[in-house]
Amino acid sequence: MGAVAGVVGGSGYAGGELLRLLSGHPSLSIGPIVGSTSAGLLIGDVHRHLPALADHPIGSLESALDARALHEADVVFLALPHGRSGEVAARLSGAGAPVLVDLGADHRLVDPLEWAAYYGEAGSSNHAGAWTYGLPELNGARAAISGARQIANPGCYPTGVALGMAPLLRSGLALPRDVVVVAASGTSGAGRGASPQLLGSEVMGSVSAYKAGGLHQHTPEMAQALSAAAGTAVTVSFTPMLAPMSRGILATTSAPSSPTASSAAVRKCLLDAYADEPFVHVLPGGQWPRTADVLGSNSAHLQVAVDAAAGRVVVVSAIDNLVKGAAGQAIQNANIVLGLDEGSGLTAEGVAP
């Protein structure tokens, strides 16, 4: 028999994407699906695109924890709003606990003060602690993930940004200062909750900036990941934008270039970094990443250039925020921890048109 996966928070977009991918996974079967506000509903009530799971009930999170039903799973995915995973994880810890993969932000940041500042908690005591950071393609991460039982799944924006810029910072081709990120996301990145600014009539035909000036909660996570790659502190100026599409992230990241950062050198750096990675693709020269090309896939598409006049290295990345930026990467991490083929249940190919 294969391993059993539990899903906590099955009614949101990330939870729905987890269920879609798990339903086709050859080695992971779906076990308990639980939630809070959605408890008592059927999957078919909230995810009409999943007919095979339509009659599967969403159980009560509290009841599942009290009955230790989630403890019987081999891996539990936490697809909860930020600030909710820490308490649940604490109740799932201890001897015999399942592997935990947190899709929320509770366990990503090392600095508790940054957690408090960016996630609205009153004081650092609410920080749940940092888990192993689950971005497998970054140097050394895969080995750490394989030996961990608790994985912090990266945020969607940081995934695209770090995959593009981290190898260049590590190699010294990009300098660790004045890193600027401008990135556009589809509306699913804001979650499923009702919000006037996410109404179709507000979004259609318009691209808008939001949380600019260092206010977006993914800013410290980007700085943390890039600082680890550079070996020194990196500051990030991040301007996120909302695009009139349901899925996808297109991120442009730039940093000052070193004197050795020729177009050939920066391209070779990325090609070497991802030569054996099935889910990260450096596009042929002249092709630039598009969100449409990664739709439904666990892939990241990258392109790089040197702006000689400005003295900057520029990397553009595209991911599907619900797959490589959330559920797909979570399953990739679970596969690694459980000793399964890393690509099981995932695809590198997008959907077109």
One Martini backbone bead per residue (centre of mass of N, CA, C, O) as a GRO file, in nm:
protein
  353
    1MET     BB    1   0.100   0.033   0.015
    2GLY     BB    2   0.059   0.350   0.035
    3ALA     BB    3   0.055   0.653   0.133
    4VAL     BB    4  -0.090   0.892   0.362
    5ALA     BB    5  -0.293   1.188   0.317
    6GLY     BB    6  -0.342   1.488   0.482
    7VAL     BB    7  -0.587   1.767   0.500
    8VAL     BB    8  -0.559   2.103   0.614
    9GLY     BB    9  -0.760   2.293   0.437
   10GLY     BB   10  -0.967   2.199   0.174
   11SER     BB   11  -1.128   2.482   0.063
   12GLY     BB   12  -0.910   2.615  -0.072
   13TYR     BB   13  -0.697   2.665  -0.324
   14ALA     BB   14  -0.462   2.496  -0.214
   15GLY     BB   15  -0.632   2.256  -0.125
   16GLY     BB   16  -0.751   2.193  -0.405
   17GLU     BB   17  -0.475   2.142  -0.541
   18LEU     BB   18  -0.390   1.910  -0.367
   19LEU     BB   19  -0.627   1.722  -0.442
   20ARG     BB   20  -0.576   1.711  -0.744
   21LEU     BB   21  -0.286   1.588  -0.724
   22LEU     BB   22  -0.345   1.347  -0.530
   23SER     BB   23  -0.554   1.196  -0.719
   24GLY     BB   24  -0.280   1.128  -0.919
   25HIS     BB   25  -0.115   0.974  -0.716
   26PRO     BB   26   0.067   0.670  -0.701
   27SER     BB   27   0.159   0.690  -0.358
   28LEU     BB   28  -0.089   0.878  -0.267
   29SER     BB   29  -0.343   0.883  -0.042
   30ILE     BB   30  -0.650   0.997   0.065
   31GLY     BB   31  -0.749   1.105   0.362
   32PRO     BB   32  -0.799   1.331   0.569
   33ILE     BB   33  -1.039   1.603   0.555
   34VAL     BB   34  -1.003   1.926   0.703
   35GLY     BB   35  -1.185   2.182   0.897
   36SER     BB   36  -1.375   2.456   0.999
   37THR     BB   37  -1.588   2.622   0.822
   38SER     BB   38  -1.617   2.346   0.625
   39ALA     BB   39  -1.743   2.167   0.809
   40GLY     BB   40  -1.976   1.923   0.658
   41LEU     BB   41  -1.885   1.928   0.388
   42LEU     BB   42  -1.829   1.873   0.056
   43ILE     BB   43  -1.616   1.878  -0.196
   44GLY     BB   44  -1.843   1.940  -0.412
   45ASP     BB   45  -1.922   2.221  -0.275
   46VAL     BB   46  -1.613   2.361  -0.331
   47HIS     BB   47  -1.503   2.143  -0.573
   48ARG     BB   48  -1.625   2.101  -0.892
   49HIS     BB   49  -1.341   1.988  -1.030
   50LEU     BB   50  -1.380   1.714  -0.821
   51PRO     BB   51  -1.562   1.442  -0.881
   52ALA     BB   52  -1.408   1.203  -0.732
   53LEU     BB   53  -1.453   1.387  -0.443
   54ALA     BB   54  -1.751   1.485  -0.393
   55ASP     BB   55  -1.825   1.271  -0.136
   56HIS     BB   56  -1.614   1.393   0.038
   57PRO     BB   57  -1.564   1.479   0.351
   58ILE     BB   58  -1.543   1.751   0.579
   59GLY     BB   59  -1.394   1.765   0.861
   60SER     BB   60  -1.316   1.821   1.183
   61LEU     BB   61  -1.044   1.943   1.326
   62GLU     BB   62  -1.096   1.896   1.626
   63SER     BB   63  -1.187   1.599   1.604
   64ALA     BB   64  -0.927   1.494   1.470
   65LEU     BB   65  -0.740   1.572   1.702
   66ASP     BB   66  -0.884   1.423   1.934
   67ALA     BB   67  -0.877   1.136   1.761
   68ARG     BB   68  -0.604   1.115   1.594
   69ALA     BB   69  -0.646   1.090   1.277
   70LEU     BB   70  -0.387   1.241   1.164
   71HIS     BB   71  -0.172   1.040   1.288
   72GLU     BB   72  -0.226   0.812   1.057
   73ALA     BB   73  -0.069   0.968   0.877
   74ASP     BB   74   0.225   1.028   0.691
   75VAL     BB   75   0.103   1.305   0.576
   76VAL     BB   76   0.059   1.662   0.646
   77PHE     BB   77  -0.127   1.925   0.515
   78LEU     BB   78  -0.104   2.283   0.567
   79ALA     BB   79  -0.393   2.489   0.451
   80LEU     BB   80  -0.367   2.771   0.610
   81PRO     BB   81  -0.386   3.044   0.752
   82HIS     BB   82  -0.206   3.270   0.874
   83GLY     BB   83  -0.151   3.164   1.217
   84ARG     BB   84  -0.267   2.843   1.228
   85SER     BB   85  -0.040   2.617   1.216
   86GLY     BB   86   0.111   2.613   1.486
   87GLU     BB   87  -0.109   2.485   1.669
   88VAL     BB   88  -0.152   2.228   1.505
   89ALA     BB   89   0.141   2.126   1.504
   90ALA     BB   90   0.166   2.091   1.812
   91ARG     BB   91  -0.066   1.858   1.807
   92LEU     BB   92   0.130   1.680   1.587
   93SER     BB   93   0.346   1.613   1.775
   94GLY     BB   94   0.582   1.374   1.829
   95ALA     BB   95   0.563   1.060   1.860
   96GLY     BB   96   0.453   0.942   1.549
   97ALA     BB   97   0.443   1.169   1.372
   98PRO     BB   98   0.383   1.323   1.100
   99VAL     BB   99   0.448   1.464   0.828
  100LEU     BB  100   0.504   1.818   0.778
  101VAL     BB  101   0.337   2.059   0.555
  102ASP     BB  102   0.362   2.410   0.530
  103LEU     BB  103   0.182   2.655   0.337
  104GLY     BB  104   0.235   2.856   0.530
  105ALA     BB  105   0.414   3.113   0.733
  106ASP     BB  106   0.482   3.012   1.030
  107HIS     BB  107   0.784   2.848   0.938
  108ARG     BB  108   0.983   3.045   0.761
  109LEU     BB  109   1.083   3.240   0.975
  110VAL     BB  110   1.349   3.308   1.190
  111ASP     BB  111   1.246   3.589   1.274
  112PRO     BB  112   1.018   3.691   1.510
  113LEU     BB  113   0.999   3.996   1.442
  114GLU     BB  114   0.916   3.963   1.148
  115TRP     BB  115   0.662   3.812   1.199
  116ALA     BB  116   0.522   4.031   1.368
  117ALA     BB  117   0.541   4.262   1.150
  118TYR     BB  118   0.402   4.092   0.890
  119TYR     BB  119   0.155   3.919   1.066
  120GLY     BB  120   0.019   4.085   1.316
  121GLU     BB  121   0.162   4.018   1.572
  122ALA     BB  122   0.185   4.045   1.932
  123GLY     BB  123   0.474   3.951   1.927
  124SER     BB  124   0.723   3.693   1.932
  125SER     BB  125   0.559   3.460   2.084
  126ASN     BB  126   0.395   3.377   1.807
  127HIS     BB  127   0.625   3.225   1.710
  128ALA     BB  128   0.664   2.886   1.580
  129GLY     BB  129   0.906   2.849   1.415
  130ALA     BB  130   1.162   2.710   1.225
  131TRP     BB  131   1.179   2.529   0.940
  132THR     BB  132   1.245   2.357   0.681
  133TYR     BB  133   1.326   2.478   0.372
  134GLY     BB  134   1.119   2.401   0.071
  135LEU     BB  135   1.367   2.442  -0.174
  136PRO     BB  136   1.515   2.203  -0.355
  137GLU     BB  137   1.698   2.368  -0.580
  138LEU     BB  138   1.867   2.460  -0.364
  139ASN     BB  139   2.154   2.446  -0.226
  140GLY     BB  140   2.119   2.172   0.004
  141ALA     BB  141   1.807   2.130   0.049
  142ARG     BB  142   1.745   1.832  -0.015
  143ALA     BB  143   1.898   1.705   0.222
  144ALA     BB  144   1.738   1.846   0.445
  145ILE     BB  145   1.457   1.745   0.366
  146SER     BB  146   1.507   1.431   0.382
  147GLY     BB  147   1.565   1.471   0.717
  148ALA     BB  148   1.280   1.577   0.761
  149ARG     BB  149   0.944   1.642   0.933
  150GLN     BB  150   0.949   1.966   0.886
  151ILE     BB  151   0.796   2.179   0.640
  152ALA     BB  152   0.852   2.490   0.477
  153ASN     BB  153   0.668   2.631   0.252
  154PRO     BB  154   0.705   2.843   0.023
  155GLY     BB  155   0.639   3.115  -0.121
  156CYS     BB  156   0.555   3.231  -0.425
  157TYR     BB  157   0.738   3.470  -0.472
  158PRO     BB  158   1.006   3.350  -0.350
  159THR     BB  159   1.036   3.122  -0.549
  160GLY     BB  160   1.082   3.285  -0.812
  161VAL     BB  161   1.311   3.467  -0.706
  162ALA     BB  162   1.519   3.258  -0.596
  163LEU     BB  163   1.560   3.088  -0.852
  164GLY     BB  164   1.682   3.331  -1.015
  165MET     BB  165   1.900   3.478  -0.800
  166ALA     BB  166   2.070   3.287  -0.618
  167PRO     BB  167   2.300   3.186  -0.813
  168LEU     BB  168   2.414   3.477  -0.867
  169LEU     BB  169   2.493   3.541  -0.574
  170ARG     BB  170   2.670   3.294  -0.517
  171SER     BB  171   2.876   3.361  -0.766
  172GLY     BB  172   2.896   3.699  -0.790
  173LEU     BB  173   2.735   3.827  -1.040
  174ALA     BB  174   2.565   3.928  -0.809
  175LEU     BB  175   2.502   4.180  -0.589
  176PRO     BB  176   2.429   4.224  -0.229
  177ARG     BB  177   2.240   4.475  -0.348
  178ASP     BB  178   1.976   4.631  -0.458
  179VAL     BB  179   1.718   4.453  -0.464
  180VAL     BB  180   1.470   4.421  -0.727
  181VAL     BB  181   1.108   4.369  -0.717
  182VAL     BB  182   0.872   4.285  -0.982
  183ALA     BB  183   0.536   4.149  -0.936
  184ALA     BB  184   0.284   3.933  -1.077
  185SER     BB  185  -0.048   3.831  -0.978
  186GLY     BB  186  -0.295   3.639  -0.929
  187THR     BB  187  -0.592   3.619  -0.743
  188SER     BB  188  -0.534   3.345  -0.585
  189GLY     BB  189  -0.313   3.470  -0.390
  190ALA     BB  190  -0.556   3.594  -0.194
  191GLY     BB  191  -0.760   3.388  -0.199
  192ARG     BB  192  -1.116   3.301  -0.123
  193GLY     BB  193  -1.199   3.546  -0.003
  194ALA     BB  194  -1.402   3.800   0.019
  195SER     BB  195  -1.338   4.092  -0.206
  196PRO     BB  196  -1.381   4.381  -0.367
  197GLN     BB  197  -1.089   4.395  -0.522
  198LEU     BB  198  -1.166   4.088  -0.656
  199LEU     BB  199  -1.359   4.161  -0.845
  200GLY     BB  200  -1.410   4.138  -1.173
  201SER     BB  201  -1.478   4.447  -1.219
  202GLU     BB  202  -1.194   4.534  -1.084
  203VAL     BB  203  -0.978   4.350  -1.254
  204MET     BB  204  -1.061   4.385  -1.526
  205GLY     BB  205  -0.833   4.558  -1.726
  206SER     BB  206  -0.621   4.548  -1.470
  207VAL     BB  207  -0.324   4.686  -1.316
  208SER     BB  208  -0.205   4.660  -0.970
  209ALA     BB  209  -0.079   4.788  -0.693
  210TYR     BB  210   0.052   4.650  -0.374
  211LYS     BB  211   0.221   4.669  -0.092
  212ALA     BB  212   0.420   4.885  -0.108
  213GLY     BB  213   0.718   4.968   0.053
  214GLY     BB  214   0.767   4.687   0.227
  215LEU     BB  215   0.471   4.542   0.312
  216HIS     BB  216   0.504   4.269   0.217
  217GLN     BB  217   0.520   3.948   0.361
  218HIS     BB  218   0.754   3.837   0.150
  219THR     BB  219   1.007   4.010   0.195
  220PRO     BB  220   1.169   3.858   0.426
  221GLU     BB  221   1.186   3.589   0.271
  222MET     BB  222   1.355   3.684   0.039
  223ALA     BB  223   1.593   3.791   0.206
  224GLN     BB  224   1.659   3.522   0.343
  225ALA     BB  225   1.719   3.352   0.085
  226LEU     BB  226   1.934   3.548  -0.043
  227SER     BB  227   2.128   3.557   0.199
  228ALA     BB  228   2.199   3.256   0.198
  229ALA     BB  229   2.325   3.264  -0.089
  230ALA     BB  230   2.535   3.510  -0.037
  231GLY     BB  231   2.643   3.523   0.278
  232THR     BB  232   2.467   3.788   0.317
  233ALA     BB  233   2.305   4.064   0.355
  234VAL     BB  234   1.980   4.128   0.203
  235THR     BB  235   1.802   4.364   0.029
  236VAL     BB  236   1.446   4.433  -0.047
  237SER     BB  237   1.256   4.561  -0.320
  238PHE     BB  238   0.892   4.535  -0.323
  239THR     BB  239   0.653   4.509  -0.603
  240PRO     BB  240   0.332   4.429  -0.616
  241MET     BB  241   0.090   4.274  -0.845
  242LEU     BB  242  -0.231   4.280  -0.998
  243ALA     BB  243  -0.371   4.048  -1.219
  244PRO     BB  244  -0.604   3.951  -1.483
  245MET     BB  245  -0.582   3.655  -1.322
  246SER     BB  246  -0.587   3.352  -1.151
  247ARG     BB  247  -0.293   3.268  -1.243
  248GLY     BB  248   0.027   3.348  -1.156
  249ILE     BB  249   0.386   3.444  -1.191
  250LEU     BB  250   0.569   3.751  -1.263
  251ALA     BB  251   0.922   3.801  -1.220
  252THR     BB  252   1.139   4.086  -1.159
  253THR     BB  253   1.493   4.063  -1.102
  254SER     BB  254   1.741   4.288  -0.959
  255ALA     BB  255   2.105   4.356  -0.975
  256PRO     BB  256   2.407   4.423  -0.936
  257SER     BB  257   2.685   4.389  -1.130
  258SER     BB  258   2.959   4.239  -1.206
  259PRO     BB  259   3.242   4.254  -1.405
  260THR     BB  260   3.179   3.930  -1.491
  261ALA     BB  261   2.871   3.992  -1.603
  262SER     BB  262   2.792   3.837  -1.856
  263SER     BB  263   2.569   3.695  -2.053
  264ALA     BB  264   2.712   3.419  -2.059
  265ALA     BB  265   2.763   3.387  -1.752
  266VAL     BB  266   2.468   3.400  -1.643
  267ARG     BB  267   2.360   3.170  -1.810
  268LYS     BB  268   2.554   2.949  -1.713
  269CYS     BB  269   2.476   2.959  -1.419
  270LEU     BB  270   2.182   2.858  -1.455
  271LEU     BB  271   2.239   2.602  -1.617
  272ASP     BB  272   2.414   2.467  -1.397
  273ALA     BB  273   2.210   2.478  -1.157
  274TYR     BB  274   1.964   2.326  -1.359
  275ALA     BB  275   2.053   2.068  -1.527
  276ASP     BB  276   1.896   1.842  -1.309
  277GLU     BB  277   1.615   2.000  -1.323
  278PRO     BB  278   1.279   1.931  -1.401
  279PHE     BB  279   1.140   2.229  -1.285
  280VAL     BB  280   1.384   2.398  -1.418
  281HIS     BB  281   1.387   2.652  -1.685
  282VAL     BB  282   1.603   2.764  -1.926
  283LEU     BB  283   1.557   2.957  -2.175
  284PRO     BB  284   1.597   3.039  -2.470
  285GLY     BB  285   1.716   3.262  -2.653
  286GLY     BB  286   1.457   3.518  -2.670
  287GLN     BB  287   1.298   3.391  -2.438
  288TRP     BB  288   1.014   3.463  -2.233
  289PRO     BB  289   0.837   3.444  -1.971
  290ARG     BB  290   0.510   3.284  -1.914
  291THR     BB  291   0.229   3.208  -1.746
  292ALA     BB  292   0.088   3.019  -1.957
  293ASP     BB  293   0.331   2.796  -1.965
  294VAL     BB  294   0.279   2.706  -1.636
  295LEU     BB  295   0.006   2.601  -1.632
  296GLY     BB  296  -0.031   2.334  -1.401
  297SER     BB  297   0.265   2.340  -1.314
  298ASN     BB  298   0.598   2.271  -1.150
  299SER     BB  299   0.726   2.509  -1.298
  300ALA     BB  300   1.018   2.706  -1.388
  301HIS     BB  301   1.076   3.002  -1.573
  302LEU     BB  302   1.383   3.129  -1.722
  303GLN     BB  303   1.550   3.457  -1.759
  304VAL     BB  304   1.854   3.634  -1.868
  305ALA     BB  305   2.023   3.957  -1.814
  306VAL     BB  306   2.235   4.233  -1.917
  307ASP     BB  307   2.247   4.570  -1.806
  308ALA     BB  308   2.498   4.764  -1.897
  309ALA     BB  309   2.401   5.060  -1.852
  310ALA     BB  310   2.300   4.989  -1.543
  311GLY     BB  311   2.450   4.748  -1.398
  312ARG     BB  312   2.251   4.483  -1.439
  313VAL     BB  313   2.079   4.204  -1.330
  314VAL     BB  314   1.819   4.014  -1.509
  315VAL     BB  315   1.534   3.830  -1.386
  316VAL     BB  316   1.290   3.605  -1.521
  317SER     BB  317   0.987   3.463  -1.377
  318ALA     BB  318   0.770   3.163  -1.394
  319ILE     BB  319   0.467   3.067  -1.218
  320ASP     BB  320   0.249   2.866  -1.047
  321ASN     BB  321   0.115   2.958  -0.746
  322LEU     BB  322  -0.043   2.669  -0.689
  323VAL     BB  323   0.209   2.492  -0.741
  324LYS     BB  324   0.511   2.585  -0.713
  325GLY     BB  325   0.379   2.804  -0.496
  326ALA     BB  326   0.252   2.529  -0.338
  327ALA     BB  327   0.127   2.227  -0.384
  328GLY     BB  328   0.352   2.106  -0.559
  329GLN     BB  329   0.587   2.163  -0.362
  330ALA     BB  330   0.469   2.003  -0.129
  331ILE     BB  331   0.480   1.730  -0.275
  332GLN     BB  332   0.777   1.733  -0.339
  333ASN     BB  333   0.863   1.730  -0.040
  334ALA     BB  334   0.716   1.470   0.042
  335ASN     BB  335   0.863   1.282  -0.151
  336ILE     BB  336   1.141   1.318  -0.026
  337VAL     BB  337   1.080   1.228   0.266
  338LEU     BB  338   0.938   0.940   0.167
  339GLY     BB  339   1.115   0.825  -0.085
  340LEU     BB  340   1.010   0.930  -0.344
  341ASP     BB  341   0.953   1.036  -0.630
  342GLU     BB  342   0.975   1.370  -0.681
  343GLY     BB  343   0.757   1.369  -0.941
  344SER     BB  344   0.519   1.259  -0.810
  345GLY     BB  345   0.215   1.391  -0.929
  346LEU     BB  346   0.379   1.558  -1.145
  347THR     BB  347   0.437   1.840  -1.375
  348ALA     BB  348   0.627   2.021  -1.633
  349GLU     BB  349   0.366   2.069  -1.791
  350GLY     BB  350   0.160   2.265  -1.947
  351VAL     BB  351  -0.135   2.453  -2.038
  352ALA     BB  352  -0.281   2.456  -2.373
  353PRO     BB  353  -0.443   2.746  -2.411
   0.00000   0.00000   0.00000
